[in-house]
Amino acid sequence: MSQIRTSGDEAWKYYIGFEGELPSEEDLKTLKLIILSGSGQSAYDTSVPFVAPLKELIRNVYANYPQVKFVGGCFGEQIIAETLGGKVEKMPFDPVREKCLGREWVKPTEEFFEQDFVKKYMAEHNLAKDTLPRIILQESHGDHVVRLPEGATLLAFSDSCNVEVYSIKNRVLCFQSHPDYNCGLQ
């Protein structure tokens, strides 16, 4: 079950990008948000048929539809970074764990605490930097962002990834984790 919280007032439309199904230009005029989730593919793999059209969609939306925001998780984080000028690579081989799978403790940067949504959450829960609980996210990946796109702000990192969470202005929020995984993943 998804961990994405909704109010019930949203109108959701789903596209299966890996099958070539993407929003039309007419759809893009009415969208407010595009969520790009995980995939077993690599954002830099040009032999994967759906990667190039998805990158073109991201470029088009970012350049021509300023009302549309992006949220990216895992592959979504990676393909947004790769498309907007960042760099994604395979993670270095670790004989103990071939890829990151399970829970990852992420460490916020100072810029994390400057985000409006973080300030609001911390105020509502009477938290300070030193009283914020550890942030632990569910992950499963073999690739990672090694260079952020120009203008991106690093919000969190971990022992396994230098880029766990990043944002671009008030338009893009990406994280290496999977919000689509529930707490059952060990």
N, C-alpha and C positions, 0 to 999 in steps of 0.2 A: 504494500500500500504506500502511496506517495506521502511525503511529509510536507507538501506544499499546502500552506494554509490559504483558504479562500473565504470570501464573505458570502458567497452564493449569488451575488449580484453580477458576477462576471459572465461574459459570454465567451466560452472557450472554443477554439477551433484547433484541431490537431492535423498535422501534416507528417507524413512518413518520408522524411528526407532521404533515407537510404534506398527508398524505392522511387526516387525522383519526384516525389510529391512536395511541391514548395508553394508558398503563397503567390497568388497572381498580383499584378500591379494594382488591380482593383482592391484586393484584400489588403494590400500594404497601406492603402489610404485610410483604412479604418482601424488598423492594429495599433495597440498601445505598447505591447510587450511581446518579445520573442524569447522563448526559453529553449535553449539548446542543451540537451542532456547527454548522457554517456553513450559510448559506442565501443565496440571491440576493434575499431579501425584507428589508424594514426592520422592526425590532421595534416601531416607532411607527406603522406603517401599518395603521390599523383596517379598511381595505378588504380586506386579505388574510384569507381565510376561516379559516386555521389559527392566526392570531396570538392571537385572544381565547381560544380553548380552551387553547392552550399556556400563556398567562399564568395562566389559572385553575388549571391543573395545578400550575404553579410555586407559586402562592399557597397552594394546598391542601397540597402536600407540605411547604412551608416551615413552615406553621402547625401541621400535624397529624401529620407523620411525622418526628420529630426524628432518627431513625436514618438517614434518607436524606440523603446529601451530594450536592452538585452540582459538576460541572465544566463550564465553558462556554468554548467557543472561537468567536471572531468573533461571528456572530449569537447564539450561545449566551451569550456574555458580555453582549451588548447586551440581549437579551430578559430575562435574569435581572436586570440592573441596572434596566431600565425597569419590570419587574414589582414589584421590591422598593423602589421609590421613587426611583430614580435617573432620569437623563435621557439620551436618545440623540438625536443629530442627524446630519444629513448633514454630511460633512466640507466645509470651505470649498473652493471651487473653486480648483484650482491648474492653470494652463494647461500646465505641464510634465508633470504626471501627474494624470489625472482622478480616480484613486483610488489608494490604496496597494496596490501589487502587487509582490511579490518579497520581498526580504530587508529586515528592519528591525532596526536596532541598538537594543536597549532598555536603559535605564539604571535599575538598581535603586535603590530608596529605602533609607534606613536601616532601615525596618521590614522590608524584604525579608530583611535579614541576621538579624533576630530570629525568623524562622520556623523551627520545629523541623526541617522537611525540608531547609531550606537549611543550617542548622547541621550536620546529620548529613552531608550531601553534602560540605560544605567540610572537615569533620573527616576523613572517609574518603579525601579526595583531597589532604589536607594543603594546603588553600588558606586564604588570608586575603582580606580585602576588596581589598587592593592587588594580589593575585596572581590573583584570579578572572578567567578569560578573559572577553572581551566576550560578551554574550548576544545572539545574532542569531536572529530568528524569521522564519518564512515567513508572509507576510500577503497578503490580498486583500480589501479592504473599501472601501466608500464612505461608511459611517456610523461613528460613534465615540461612546463614552460621554463626556458632558460634565459630568455630575454623578453622583457615586457614591451608592448607597443609604446611608441612615443606618446607622452601625455598620461600614461597609466600610473596609478599610485599603488604601491605595494601595501597591503593591509595586514597580511599575516604570512608567516613562513613556518616550516617545521624541520625536524631533523632529517627527513628524507627529501624535502622539496624546498627550494629557496623561494618559490612562488606558490603559496597555498590559496591566497585570496588577493584579488586586485580589483580596482575600479578605474573607470575612465569618466571623469567629470561626474555628472549626475545621470549618466546614460548607460553605463555598463557596470555590472557587478558579476564577477566570476570567481569560482572557487574550484579547487581540485577535487573536492568531495562530491558525494552523490546524495542530494536531498531526496532522491527517489528510493533510497534504501531506508529501511526502517531499523529499529534498534535490535532486530533479530540477527543481523550480520555480526559475527564475532570476528 
